[in-house]
Amino acid sequence: MHGALPRSADSLIARGWYVGAGGGVPFAVSTFCSFADGGLRSGWGVGAFGGYAFDRVVSLEAQAVWGHANLGARKCCTSTGYWLGSDGSLYYAPVYGMDGWDYRSLKSRVAFQGYGVQLNLNVLPWLGAPPHCRWSLDVSPRLQAVGTKAKLYDTANGRMVGDRPTCWHFAAGFRLQAGYAVADRLRLGVYTGMTFLTGGRMDGVPRHAHSSNYLWESGVRLSFSLGKARRGASCGRGAGGGRADAAQARRAVTVKIGE
């Protein structure tokens, strides 16, 4: 009589396609900044994604994101009396005969959209997590094409004083993601990450003194697996699962010796 040997850990790894959605709070840093003089200016962002999990460590996904970021002048710019002329140029004082606005009275509202790919590398198996741990901790590099459109407003009366054309950027960045499988097919996660933009300024304000041009976003995401669900021990049951596997291996060896 032949006994069945225990299945290897790899045979229990979930593979397959998945889809999901997420949302978060973005902050932008350019000539203007979300951490502006006068207070924090948060925005909103939503997104959808779909990808393929090759194993419990590596997955690759395509993403689409949309949102708005709010920015204002930094303290170093408001204290120097910078002035934005109606011609879109920076001046150090008001210009006679030209409409313009002091930096202290301006805010920039940036609509953004991004389309790209993200590689997810779950580092917990490298740190000794059991094969079927429900937790994941991903380091995720990403590449995107990002479109931004800035509108400038006079905070004194809420009137729009500038409407910039859409500017497209090549972007690269990363995310750190922590997730938990709340069900066989359902995973809930949180993330934070930065996306660095090339090309023109996202805020519609002339570049001066500050070279930064990036988005920092933190939020939550929910994914649904379309692949075949396979049950396994969770992190909390790792020791028990290991004892069960060892016992099964001993029974298999005993049966072989008895042959």
LINBEL-V697358 format. One record per residue. N is the residue number from 1. SS is DSSP state (~ for helix, > for strand, _ for the rest). Layout:
n=<N | N>
ss=<SS | SS>
This chain:
n=<1 | 2 | 3 | 4 | 5 | 6 | 7 | 8 | 9 | 10 | 11 | 12 | 13 | 14 | 15 | 16 | 17 | 18 | 19 | 20 | 21 | 22 | 23 | 24 | 25 | 26 | 27 | 28 | 29 | 30 | 31 | 32 | 33 | 34 | 35 | 36 | 37 | 38 | 39 | 40 | 41 | 42 | 43 | 44 | 45 | 46 | 47 | 48 | 49 | 50 | 51 | 52 | 53 | 54 | 55 | 56 | 57 | 58 | 59 | 60 | 61 | 62 | 63 | 64 | 65 | 66 | 67 | 68 | 69 | 70 | 71 | 72 | 73 | 74 | 75 | 76 | 77 | 78 | 79 | 80 | 81 | 82 | 83 | 84 | 85 | 86 | 87 | 88 | 89 | 90 | 91 | 92 | 93 | 94 | 95 | 96 | 97 | 98 | 99 | 100 | 101 | 102 | 103 | 104 | 105 | 106 | 107 | 108 | 109 | 110 | 111 | 112 | 113 | 114 | 115 | 116 | 117 | 118 | 119 | 120 | 121 | 122 | 123 | 124 | 125 | 126 | 127 | 128 | 129 | 130 | 131 | 132 | 133 | 134 | 135 | 136 | 137 | 138 | 139 | 140 | 141 | 142 | 143 | 144 | 145 | 146 | 147 | 148 | 149 | 150 | 151 | 152 | 153 | 154 | 155 | 156 | 157 | 158 | 159 | 160 | 161 | 162 | 163 | 164 | 165 | 166 | 167 | 168 | 169 | 170 | 171 | 172 | 173 | 174 | 175 | 176 | 177 | 178 | 179 | 180 | 181 | 182 | 183 | 184 | 185 | 186 | 187 | 188 | 189 | 190 | 191 | 192 | 193 | 194 | 195 | 196 | 197 | 198 | 199 | 200 | 201 | 202 | 203 | 204 | 205 | 206 | 207 | 208 | 209 | 210 | 211 | 212 | 213 | 214 | 215 | 216 | 217 | 218 | 219 | 220 | 221 | 222 | 223 | 224 | 225 | 226 | 227 | 228 | 229 | 230 | 231 | 232 | 233 | 234 | 235 | 236 | 237 | 238 | 239 | 240 | 241 | 242 | 243 | 244 | 245 | 246 | 247 | 248 | 249 | 250 | 251 | 252 | 253 | 254 | 255 | 256 | 257 | 258 | 259>
ss=<_ | _ | _ | _ | _ | _ | _ | _ | ~ | ~ | ~ | ~ | _ | _ | _ | > | > | > | > | > | > | > | > | > | > | > | > | > | > | _ | _ | _ | > | _ | > | > | _ | _ | > | > | _ | _ | _ | > | > | > | > | > | > | > | > | > | > | _ | _ | _ | _ | > | > | > | > | > | > | > | > | > | > | > | > | > | > | > | _ | _ | ~ | ~ | ~ | ~ | _ | _ | _ | _ | > | > | > | _ | _ | _ | _ | > | > | _ | _ | _ | _ | _ | _ | _ | _ | > | > | > | ~ | ~ | ~ | > | > | > | > | > | > | > | > | > | > | > | > | > | > | > | > | > | _ | _ | ~ | ~ | ~ | _ | _ | _ | _ | _ | _ | _ | > | > | > | > | > | > | > | > | > | > | > | > | > | > | > | > | > | > | > | > | _ | _ | _ | _ | > | > | > | > | > | _ | _ | _ | > | > | > | > | > | > | > | > | > | > | > | > | > | > | > | _ | _ | _ | _ | > | > | > | > | > | > | > | > | > | > | > | > | _ | _ | _ | _ | _ | _ | _ | _ | _ | _ | _ | _ | _ | _ | _ | _ | > | > | > | > | > | > | > | > | > | > | > | > | _ | _ | _ | _ | _ | _ | _ | _ | _ | ~ | ~ | ~ | ~ | ~ | ~ | ~ | ~ | ~ | ~ | ~ | ~ | ~ | ~ | ~ | ~ | ~ | ~ | ~ | ~ | ~ | ~ | ~ | ~ | _>
